[in-house]
Amino acid sequence: MANTDSWFDPAANKAIEEAEDCGRLIEIVRGEEGWTRTQLAEASNVSEADVENFEQGRVSPIEPLFTNFLRAMGRTS
């Protein structure tokens, strides 16, 4: 009998949810600061596509870029 639960990986789903949450947070902070994706990309030394991918939850690992974006916007030391 085949294992029908093999498609469901709680750890993978949690990682996806965390990436999406962090992306939404950066998008919110960027909006509060009045920054465009281009401005954040330039201040963070990444491409605008990198910012967009992060905000859409399509980046892993999330921590290095998350910290980089917050620092660029003056939200962490």
C-alpha positions in Angstrom: 0.0 0.0 0.0 1.4 3.4 -1.0 2.0 6.1 1.6 -0.5 8.8 0.7 0.9 11.2 3.3 4.4 11.5 1.6 3.3 14.8 -0.2 2.8 16.5 3.2 5.9 17.7 4.9 5.1 19.9 8.0 8.7 21.2 8.2 8.6 22.3 4.5 5.2 23.9 5.0 6.4 25.8 8.1 9.5 27.1 6.1 7.2 28.3 3.3 4.9 30.1 5.8 7.8 31.7 7.5 9.3 32.9 4.2 5.9 34.4 3.2 5.5 36.0 6.6 8.9 37.6 6.5 8.3 38.8 2.9 5.0 40.4 3.9 6.8 42.1 6.9 9.5 43.6 4.6 6.8 44.8 2.2 5.0 46.5 5.1 8.1 48.1 6.5 9.1 49.2 3.1 5.7 50.8 2.6 5.9 52.5 6.0 9.3 54.0 5.1 7.9 55.1 1.7 10.5 53.1 -0.2 10.2 51.5 -3.6 11.6 48.1 -4.3 14.2 49.8 -6.4 15.3 52.0 -3.5 15.5 49.0 -1.1 17.4 47.0 -3.7 20.0 49.7 -4.1 20.3 50.3 -0.4 20.7 46.5 0.2 23.1 45.9 -2.7 20.8 43.3 -4.3 18.6 43.3 -7.4 15.1 44.5 -7.5 14.1 41.0 -8.5 15.7 39.8 -5.2 13.5 42.2 -3.3 10.4 41.1 -5.2 11.2 37.4 -4.7 11.8 37.9 -1.0 8.5 39.8 -0.6 6.7 37.0 -2.4 8.2 34.3 -0.1 10.3 32.7 -2.8 13.7 33.0 -1.1 15.5 30.6 1.2 17.3 31.0 3.5 15.4 34.0 4.6 17.6 35.3 7.5 20.5 36.9 5.6 18.3 39.0 3.3 15.7 39.7 6.0 18.4 41.3 8.2 20.0 43.0 5.3 16.7 44.7 4.3 15.9 45.8 7.8 19.4 47.2 8.3 19.1 49.1 5.0 15.9 50.7 6.2 17.4 51.6 9.6 15.2 49.1 11.5 18.0 47.1 13.2 21.6 47.7 14.2 
